[in-house]
Amino acid sequence: MTKKIEAKPYPLEEMTIREVILARLEELGATRYDLAHYGGVSASPSTVFRFLSGNRNTFSGNVEQMLASCGLALVAVGQPDWIEEE
């Protein structure tokens, strides 16, 4: 049986992308090991572990793959306050 999770935005003003991925893994009942070994991320499992532990930065492509593997995506939701409209 597939666990259904309701879509919700994560507060990126308060959380790092690493924290969002970890929160999503918890929601899914998955582990860092699951993501590193079965998530389809092209980075080595040790790179995934180090990134999720906060000990290493990684390439944006790896982050996108980790997000997608968790069923997440970054989306623009509005105009930034510091950009003036014409």
C-alpha positions as CSV (number, residue, x, y, z in Angstrom):
1,M,0.0,0.0,0.0
2,T,1.3,3.4,-0.9
3,K,1.4,6.1,1.8
4,K,-0.4,9.2,0.6
5,I,1.1,12.4,1.7
6,E,-0.7,15.7,1.3
7,A,1.3,18.3,-0.7
8,K,2.3,21.3,1.3
9,P,4.9,24.1,1.0
10,Y,7.9,24.1,3.2
11,P,9.0,27.4,4.8
12,L,12.3,28.0,3.0
13,E,12.7,31.2,4.9
14,E,13.1,29.0,8.0
15,M,14.6,25.8,6.6
16,T,17.5,24.9,4.4
17,I,17.0,22.7,1.4
18,R,18.9,20.0,3.4
19,E,16.4,20.3,6.2
20,V,13.5,20.1,3.8
21,I,14.8,16.9,2.3
22,L,15.3,15.4,5.8
23,A,11.8,16.4,6.8
24,R,10.4,14.9,3.7
25,L,12.3,11.6,4.2
26,E,10.8,11.5,7.7
27,E,7.3,12.1,6.3
28,L,7.8,9.3,3.8
29,G,9.2,6.9,6.4
30,A,12.4,6.7,4.5
31,T,16.0,7.0,5.6
32,R,19.1,8.7,4.2
33,Y,20.3,5.2,3.3
34,D,17.2,4.7,1.2
35,L,17.7,8.0,-0.7
36,A,21.4,7.4,-1.2
37,H,21.1,3.8,-2.4
38,Y,17.6,3.6,-4.1
39,G,16.7,7.2,-4.8
40,G,18.2,7.4,-8.3
41,V,20.7,10.2,-7.3
42,S,23.8,10.1,-9.5
43,A,26.1,11.2,-6.7
44,S,27.8,8.6,-4.7
45,P,26.0,7.4,-1.5
46,S,28.8,8.9,0.6
47,T,28.2,12.3,-1.1
48,V,24.5,12.1,-0.3
49,F,25.2,11.2,3.3
50,R,27.7,14.0,3.8
51,F,25.4,16.6,2.2
52,L,22.4,15.5,4.4
53,S,24.7,15.5,7.5
54,G,25.6,19.1,6.7
55,N,29.3,18.2,6.2
56,R,29.5,18.9,2.5
57,N,28.0,21.1,-0.2
58,T,27.0,19.4,-3.5
59,F,26.2,20.3,-7.0
60,S,22.8,21.7,-7.8
61,G,22.0,18.8,-10.1
62,N,22.5,16.4,-7.2
63,V,20.2,18.5,-5.0
64,E,17.6,18.5,-7.8
65,Q,17.8,14.8,-8.1
66,M,17.4,14.4,-4.3
67,L,14.4,16.7,-4.3
68,A,12.8,14.9,-7.2
69,S,13.4,11.5,-5.6
70,C,11.5,12.7,-2.6
71,G,8.7,14.0,-4.7
72,L,9.7,17.6,-4.2
73,A,10.5,20.5,-6.6
74,L,11.5,24.1,-6.2
75,V,9.0,26.5,-7.7
76,A,8.7,30.3,-7.8
77,V,5.6,31.5,-6.0
78,G,5.9,35.2,-6.5
79,Q,7.9,38.3,-7.2
80,P,10.7,38.9,-4.7
81,D,10.3,42.1,-2.6
82,W,13.6,43.4,-3.7
83,I,12.6,43.4,-7.4
84,E,10.6,46.5,-8.5
85,E,7.8,45.9,-10.9
86,E,7.8,47.9,-14.1
